[in-house]
């Protein structure tokens, strides 16, 4: 399952990636906090959409990404 930048508000078209909260290759549980994004100066932890093994992409902290950008994937565990 793809891990994407979520739409956190009606007006949002992009979000700033802050940091991963889980190591690459770690086993994660559904709704576990995965990473932090910032929109409109508010930081939000984004939850895992499924359980499995996280494979982080090349998201760079401090970089703005369009809503829907794939940041990584969760592989079946």
C-alpha positions as CSV (number, residue, x, y, z in Angstrom):
1,X,0.0,0.0,0.0
2,X,1.3,3.4,-0.9
3,X,2.1,6.0,1.8
4,X,1.1,9.4,0.4
5,X,1.0,13.0,1.4
6,X,-2.5,13.5,2.8
7,X,-5.0,16.3,2.2
8,X,-5.3,17.7,5.7
9,X,-7.4,20.7,4.9
10,X,-9.8,21.9,2.2
11,X,-7.4,24.5,0.9
12,X,-4.2,22.3,1.1
13,X,-2.4,21.7,-2.2
14,X,0.9,20.7,-0.7
15,X,2.5,19.9,2.7
16,X,6.1,20.1,4.0
17,X,7.6,16.8,5.0
18,X,9.2,17.1,8.5
19,X,10.5,13.7,9.4
20,X,10.0,10.0,9.5
21,X,9.0,8.5,12.8
22,X,9.8,4.9,11.9
23,X,12.9,3.4,10.5
24,X,13.1,2.0,6.9
25,X,12.3,-1.7,7.0
26,X,10.5,-1.6,10.3
27,X,7.3,-3.4,10.9
28,X,4.4,-1.0,11.5
29,X,0.8,-1.5,12.7
30,X,-2.3,0.0,11.1
31,X,-2.8,3.6,12.4
32,X,0.7,3.8,13.9
33,X,2.3,7.3,13.5
34,X,4.7,7.1,10.4
35,X,5.9,10.6,9.6
36,X,5.2,14.2,10.4
37,X,4.1,16.9,7.9
38,X,3.4,20.6,8.3
39,X,0.7,22.6,6.7
40,X,-0.2,26.2,7.6
41,X,2.5,26.1,10.4
42,X,0.7,23.2,12.1
43,X,2.6,19.8,12.4
44,X,0.6,16.6,12.1
45,X,1.7,13.0,12.6
46,X,0.4,10.9,9.7
47,X,-0.8,7.4,10.6
48,X,-0.1,4.2,8.7
49,X,-2.9,3.2,6.3
50,X,-2.2,-0.6,6.9
51,X,0.1,-3.0,8.8
52,X,3.2,-4.4,7.3
53,X,6.9,-3.4,6.6
54,X,7.6,0.2,5.8
55,X,9.8,1.0,2.8
56,X,10.6,4.7,2.9
57,X,11.1,6.7,-0.2
58,X,13.4,9.6,-0.8
59,X,11.4,12.3,1.0
60,X,13.7,15.1,2.2
61,X,12.9,16.9,5.5
62,X,11.9,20.5,4.9
63,X,10.7,19.9,1.3
64,X,7.2,20.7,0.2
65,X,5.4,18.0,-1.7
66,X,2.1,18.1,-3.6
67,X,-0.9,16.3,-1.9
68,X,-0.9,12.7,-3.1
69,X,2.9,12.4,-3.6
70,X,4.1,8.9,-2.8
71,X,6.5,9.0,0.1
72,X,6.9,5.2,0.6
73,X,5.1,1.9,0.7
74,X,3.9,-0.6,3.2
75,X,4.5,-4.1,2.1
76,X,2.5,-7.1,3.5
77,X,4.4,-8.5,6.4
